[in-house]
Amino acid sequence: MRPNSTSQFLSASQQTAWDSGNREAIQAADDTALAQAIMASLAELEDIQTQDDTTSEDDLIQTAIAESLKPSGKGRSPIDQQKNAEAYLDLQAQRTAGLRTWFEKNGFDVIHNSGGRSNNCFLISLLQHATGDYRSEHTAEVRHYRQQLMKWDKTIKKNDPLPSSGKLIENLIELVLKDKKCNRRFAIAGPSLGSEPSWHFYGKGKDYAIIFDQSGHYEAVIPRQAKVG
């Protein structure tokens, strides 16, 4: 379509980019518009999401695979169980890779972090959003909040992986938001059986921030226009 025939559907930045005729500017403006639309839709999505449904998309993936591998006879052999586990991990990896592509195609950047080499990737992602500093992995603060979690729950050890849901994590998020005087609401995006993410929401703020749950590794997600460095 010609730009002037669709101008009523373009944002101001998109129209400016079209007028310039610069392909890179047009792509950047389109990326920004896509990301902004998704961020704006999160509040509505949260409103319609069934809050008392505790079944995760990860649970659904595992259940679907288990059903497909059920033996015809009674019981399930060790071979069936091994196939179930392998199929689950394979599909989980496929869905996670697909979700990363979904973010990239919709105008977002996924900010890589090392996890501090101690399974602290969720804490790093949380603090990157809370501070707005995506260059740093916030080592000292991550250590502080890890120690706080260990005080709250004595079963958590220094290098244990952390969950992205539950009362403990809710309390952690509230503490970080309070400490940082931050008005964020976190949308945790994980792989689903469909083409779009499965969302879970935490925090009491109004400004949504996305964390990508990669089935064990977490990374902050930001609109491409906000990319730093």
C-alpha positions in Angstrom: 0.0 0.0 0.0 1.0 3.6 -0.6 1.7 5.5 2.6 -0.8 8.2 1.9 -3.6 5.6 1.6 -2.8 4.3 5.1 -1.8 7.5 6.9 -4.9 7.4 9.2 -3.4 4.1 10.7 0.1 5.4 11.1 1.6 6.9 14.2 3.3 10.3 13.9 6.7 8.7 13.9 5.7 6.2 11.3 4.3 8.9 9.0 7.5 10.9 9.4 9.5 7.8 8.6 7.4 7.1 5.5 7.8 10.7 4.4 11.6 10.4 4.7 11.7 7.4 2.4 14.5 5.9 4.6 14.0 2.2 4.9 15.8 1.9 8.2 13.8 4.7 9.7 10.6 3.1 8.5 11.5 -0.2 10.0 12.5 1.4 13.3 9.2 3.3 13.5 7.2 0.1 12.7 9.1 -1.7 15.4 8.3 1.0 17.9 4.6 1.0 17.0 4.4 -2.8 17.4 6.1 -2.8 20.8 4.0 0.1 22.0 0.8 -1.6 20.9 1.7 -4.8 22.8 2.7 -2.9 25.9 -0.6 -0.9 25.8 -2.5 -4.2 25.5 -1.1 -5.8 28.7 -3.5 -4.1 31.1 -6.5 -5.3 29.1 -5.0 -8.8 28.8 -4.5 -8.9 32.5 -8.1 -7.8 33.1 -9.5 -10.6 31.0 -7.1 -13.3 32.2 -8.6 -15.8 34.6 -6.9 -15.0 37.9 -7.8 -18.2 39.7 -6.4 -20.5 37.0 -3.1 -21.8 38.4 -2.4 -24.1 35.5 0.6 -22.8 33.6 1.2 -23.2 29.9 4.3 -25.2 30.9 1.9 -27.6 32.7 -0.2 -27.8 29.5 2.8 -28.6 27.3 3.8 -31.4 29.6 0.3 -32.8 29.9 -0.2 -32.8 26.1 3.1 -34.7 25.5 2.2 -37.2 28.3 -1.2 -37.9 26.7 0.4 -38.4 23.3 2.9 -40.9 24.6 0.5 -43.0 26.8 1.0 -46.7 26.1 -1.9 -48.7 24.9 -1.6 -51.2 27.7 -1.6 -50.7 31.5 1.1 -48.6 33.1 4.0 -46.8 31.6 7.4 -48.3 31.0 10.7 -46.5 31.8 11.2 -46.1 28.0 7.9 -44.3 27.8 8.9 -42.0 30.7 12.2 -41.3 29.0 10.4 -40.4 25.7 8.0 -38.2 27.6 10.9 -36.3 29.2 12.8 -35.9 26.0 9.7 -34.8 24.1 8.9 -32.3 26.8 12.3 -30.7 26.8 12.4 -30.6 23.0 9.0 -29.0 22.7 9.8 -26.6 25.5 13.0 -25.5 23.7 11.1 -25.1 20.5 8.4 -22.9 22.1 11.0 -20.8 23.9 13.0 -20.2 20.7 9.7 -19.3 19.0 8.8 -16.8 21.7 12.2 -15.1 21.4 11.5 -14.7 17.6 8.0 -13.4 18.5 9.6 -10.7 20.6 12.1 -9.8 17.9 9.4 -9.6 15.2 7.2 -7.4 17.4 9.8 -4.6 18.1 11.4 -5.8 21.3 15.0 -6.6 22.4 15.8 -9.3 24.9 18.6 -8.1 27.2 21.1 -10.9 27.7 22.4 -11.6 31.2 24.8 -14.2 32.6 22.7 -15.0 35.6 25.7 -13.9 37.7 26.9 -17.5 37.2 24.8 -18.3 40.2 21.2 -18.6 39.0 20.5 -15.0 39.6 19.0 -14.2 36.2 15.6 -13.4 37.6 17.0 -11.0 40.1 19.2 -9.3 37.5 16.2 -8.9 35.1 14.1 -7.5 38.0 16.7 -4.9 39.0 17.4 -3.9 35.4 13.8 -2.9 35.0 13.5 -1.4 38.4 16.6 0.8 37.9 16.4 1.4 34.2 20.0 0.4 33.8 20.3 -2.5 31.4 24.0 -2.3 31.0 24.7 -3.6 34.5 24.0 -6.9 36.1 23.7 -5.1 39.5 26.0 -7.6 41.3 25.9 -6.1 44.8 22.2 -5.5 44.8 21.5 -9.0 43.5 23.6 -10.4 46.3 21.6 -8.3 48.8 18.2 -9.5 47.6 19.4 -13.1 47.3 20.4 -12.9 51.0 17.0 -11.5 51.8 15.3 -14.4 50.1 17.5 -16.9 52.0 16.4 -15.2 55.2 12.7 -15.5 54.3 13.0 -19.1 53.2 15.8 -21.2 54.8 15.5 -23.9 52.1 16.9 -21.5 49.5 20.6 -21.8 49.1 23.2 -19.5 47.6 23.1 -20.8 44.1 19.7 -22.3 43.9 17.5 -21.4 40.8 14.7 -19.1 41.8 11.0 -19.4 40.7 9.2 -16.6 38.9 6.0 -17.1 40.8 4.6 -17.7 44.2 4.2 -15.6 47.4 8.0 -15.4 48.0 8.6 -13.8 44.7 5.6 -11.5 45.1 7.1 -10.3 48.4 10.5 -9.9 46.7 9.0 -7.8 43.9 7.2 -5.6 46.3 10.4 -5.0 48.3 12.4 -4.1 45.2 9.7 -1.7 44.0 9.6 -0.1 47.4 13.3 0.2 47.7 13.7 1.7 44.2 10.6 3.9 44.5 9.5 2.3 41.2 6.1 2.2 39.7 6.5 -1.0 37.7 4.2 -3.9 37.1 5.9 -7.0 35.9 4.6 -9.2 33.1 6.3 -12.6 33.1 6.2 -14.0 29.6 6.7 -17.7 29.1 6.3 -20.2 26.2 2.8 -21.4 25.4 1.1 -24.0 23.2 0.1 -21.1 20.9 2.1 -18.5 19.0 2.0 -15.8 21.6 3.3 -15.7 25.2 1.7 -17.0 28.4 1.5 -14.1 30.8 1.7 -13.8 34.6 1.5 -10.5 36.4 3.1 -9.2 39.6 3.6 -5.9 41.3 1.2 -3.0 42.0 2.5 -0.4 39.6 1.0 0.9 36.4 4.1 0.8 34.1 4.5 -2.6 32.7 7.9 -4.3 32.3 8.4 -7.7 30.6 10.6 -10.5 31.8 11.1 -13.4 29.5 10.8 -16.8 31.2 12.9 -19.2 29.2 12.0 -22.3 31.2 14.8 -21.7 33.7 16.6 -18.6 32.5 15.1 -15.1 32.7 15.9 -11.9 30.8 14.5 -8.4 30.7 12.7 -7.4 27.5 12.4 -3.8 26.4 10.9 -2.0 23.4 13.6 -1.6 20.7 13.4 2.1 20.8 14.6 2.0 24.4 17.7 -0.1 23.7 20.8 1.3 25.3 24.4 1.1 24.4 
